Structures are given as C-alpha cells and as structure tokens.
Amino acid sequence: MKSQTLKFIVIASLLMVLSLLGGIFYSQNKAAEEFQRLSLKPDLIQEIMDAHKRLSLLEAFQPLEGNRDGSFLLNKHIPLDGLGPEPDEVVWWSYIDEDEKNSLKTRWKTEPSIVYDAFGQLRWDCSILADLLNYDKWDPSSSGPYANVLSLPPSVDLAVIPMPNLIGLQYLAKARLAKGLHDKDILPALKEVRHLARLTLGHDSLVDSMIALALLKIELSAFEQAILEGLITETDWTPVKDEDIKLARATIWASIELYTLSQEHTAPTLSTQEAAIERCAVLSEAGFRLSTLKDLAIPPRWPFEYDIFKSLDQFETDWKNSGCALKHIEMYWGKHLNFKESTVSQPFMLRLPYLRMVGFSILASLGPGGYYDEMNLMSD
C-alpha cells in the first residue's frame, strides 16, 4: 500500500513538473510570437528607409560643410533642465518671462509682423544669429554647463541627468523673423533661422531634433506671412514644406522603434543607410530605452526563456560604427551604478524569470505606433 502511494506521489509530481515545464515553454513561445507581432514589418521598414532618403535630399537636412565650430557662441547661453547649473552668460532668450512668452506665442500665431512692434524694440538682441552664419557645426557638449556635467562622475539616474534646454532658440528665431517682417527685409532673417535649424540638427539628442523641426516650422510661418504681405515672391525662398516637417518627425520616431527587443532585429537596415537623417538622435533615444533594461540582460537565461536581449549587442555595434559620441549614454552604459534615489525603477514583475516576459510584452506594445501611421505622407 505504501509503495503504491509513493508511486502515485512520484507520478503526480512528475506530471506537475512536466505541466509546469510545458506551461513555461508555451508561455515563452507566446511571448516570442507577441514580440514578433509588435516588430516592424519589412514593407514598413522599407517605407522608413524611403522617407530617410527623400528627406536627405532636402537642403535643410544635409550636413553643413566645414569644421568651423560655433559652440563658443551658443553654449555659454544654454540653460540645462533638471539639476543643472545656470548658463555661464544669461541672455534674454535663455530665460524668457512667462507672461512675455505667452504673449509672444499668441501674437506670433495671429499676426507675426506685429511681434517686433510689441516687444522687439525693447530689448531683443538677435545679432548672434548673423554671427552664427560664419560657423558650420555646433556641439552643445563641447563647452559650457553641459560639458561640466559630462565631465563629472554620474550622480543621478540617467532619466534625470541635466540636458541642454533649447526651447529659447524658438523665441530667438521668432524675434528675428518678426524684425525681418517689421523692417520689410525678411530674406536675411529666413537665412539666419534656417542656418540655426541646420546647426541644431545632427545632435545626440531627440529633443534637439524636435527643436530643429520647430525652427523649420517657424521659418515656414514667417515665409507664408511675407508672401501675404507682398514682401517676397514664392521663388525668392524655398522653405521646408509642412508635410515634410511632419514626415521628418514621424520618420525619426519610427526609426527609434527599429531597435526593438525582438530577435528579428531591424536596426542594421538604418545603420547601414548612408542617407539616414538624425542618426545620432535615433541612437541616443534607443540607447536610453535599452539602458533601462541592460541590467536585466545578465546571462544565462532561464531554461526555455525567450531571449529579448540580442538587440543590446546590435545597438553597441551600430553605436560603434555610427561615429556618434552619445556622451550622456556613455556615462552609464555598461556600468552598474547604484543611486540612493532613482526616478526610474523596474517593476518587480520585470525581475521574475518567465513572468517578466509579460511585462516586457506590455512595454513593447506601448511604443509610439501612431507615428507609423504618419508614414503614409510618403504617398501625398
């Protein structure tokens, strides 16, 4: 009787273990299927590559030729977000008064040509934009407060490291264009703002890319106003069309999603394309996202567990071959840093074997899928 009971217990235990292993195997296969489903499909990848090629033909997205660095003109005026130090030299567009900011925004939307009458004659010096025409590159990390932050050992979580805040460049551009409209001499203003946008493109920052696109949009608004006022004709200047600005924004965001966590890794398609715009900004944002998962990628994997971390190795390869510095990512990548207070913490479920795949599936599904839909601008 005892032997039969023992035999029953052994068989039942084996069945339970087999059932558990079967459940694990099934769940990991389902997780793999989910990640593959969320991965970008080949036709969409090709559409992204075509968008990069189309945009790279526009002058605004082509790198400026030359090595003349204007960083010493700009960096000393750029404030930092978060816990960063003040600019070395504060100018009016470094910290613009909130009431003045709202008034400028409202007036610019309704009638840009009166902005200068309302504010410009008071104290808005925009001469730095003319000075910048003599330079071909701008690296916010080469000097000034941001360079000081990067020169020190990391003391805060990557998510809150002080970064350059370029919002003020939009007010600088609006003020200069308003003066051009007021003086009925808009072409020099358009040229200066376009050059500022081109200097801002190519940085290791997604935020800087969005600021550059905003500058192109501001330039377009002033051009359209100048046409309405009869100051120039449509053949006098070629702004970046609104649909191309929208396409650039969608393309940049969609390109970040090429660095998925699936085994069907698609990022090499971008890294090998010579015409890719904002490559460093894409790599920077992808690196930030992947860095939050890097500590969880310590091998070996548990039996049958789906390996989502191949993209980390691919990212390191693409980063090395890109020529992008990504200095703020480099401070943290591959280092185990423990901060007493961290604003980013992984949910406990993401640290549990097998079950963490559920959490990763949820995170993967929260990507900016809406930007993929904007890619249909290619057919306009």
Salt bridges, closest charged atoms under 4 A:
GLU33 OE1 - LYS30 NZ 3.45
GLU34 OE2 - ARG37 NH2 2.78
GLU59 OE1 - ARG194 NH1 3.19
GLU59 OE2 - ARG198 NH1 3.77
GLU98 OE1 - LYS101 NZ 3.37
GLU100 OE1 - ARG123 NH2 2.56
ASP117 OD1 - HIS182 NE2 2.92
ASP136 OD2 - ARG68 NE 2.67
ASP139 OD2 - LYS327 NZ 3.96
ASP183 OD2 - LYS179 NZ 2.61
ASP183 OD1 - HIS182 ND1 2.90
GLU192 OE1 - ARG176 NE 2.73
ASP208 OD2 - HIS203 ND1 2.81
GLU219 OE2 - ARG194 NH2 2.78
ASP242 OD1 - LYS217 NZ 2.51
ASP242 OD2 - LYS246 NZ 3.39
ASP244 OD1 - ARG54 NH2 2.63
GLU257 OE2 - ARG289 NH1 2.22
GLU285 OE2 - ARG289 NE 3.56
ASP295 OD1 - HIS336 ND1 3.32
GLU305 OE1 - ARG301 NE 3.88
GLU305 OE2 - ARG356 NE 2.75
GLU316 OE2 - LYS294 NZ 3.84
GLU374 OE2 - ARG249 NH1 3.72
